[in-house]
Amino acid sequence: MSFTAAKTQLTHQGAMAMLNAAIAEADKIGQPQCIVIVDASGELIAEVRMDGAKFLSRKSALSKARTAASIGAPSAAIPDHIRPGIAAATGGSVTGLPGGLPIKIGTDLLGGVGVGSGTGEQDIDVANAALAAIGADKFPQA
């Protein structure tokens, strides 16, 4: 019987590469963003609030990242009918807003990336740019 397991985890270098790629995409589309990257347990690894991004979007970006890491799916996958209840039950830590994507490489769930301050489509595009920077699985628009 084994009491330990090897696991793949996102490094801070990977998180920085993701931030840089996300910033470049946000600059390209002309939409300053709040970008948050968490590990598989929802703990913060890296974040940035770009000049001009809405300051309250940092909180929603964190919730999006934690939701995606928790469920292993995009934050928008939370069904509409349970979004208010689950947000209330978790003090806003779980959200159904678009812009949170899991960081997955094959079957390994490494964490989540959350983006906020643009439209849902812009947030997802920026999050996918972050995923592409480390070769993680990308997610289509809903």
C-alpha angles and dihedrals in degrees: 000000000000122000096189137055133198114235138185113237136182113253125216088249089057091048091051091050088052092050092049092050092046092050091050091052092047090050090048093054092040096239118123110218145192107233124191129182122194133180124243091278092053096254117144117257102166141349143171136189106207119220107276096019116132108263094219089055088073089070093048091046089055091049091048092051093047092047092051092047091048098049099029090231139082114295090239088066089080102107115250095236094058099039097094094045096046092046090052094045092052098041090247095309092120121052139172093211115125118250103069117105130176118242102233131165107186107308095341116103106204101172140282141287121213126192128186142168101067134065117298089257092051091047091052093047091053092046091050090051088055091051092049090056091069099031093255122154113278125219128220124234110274 
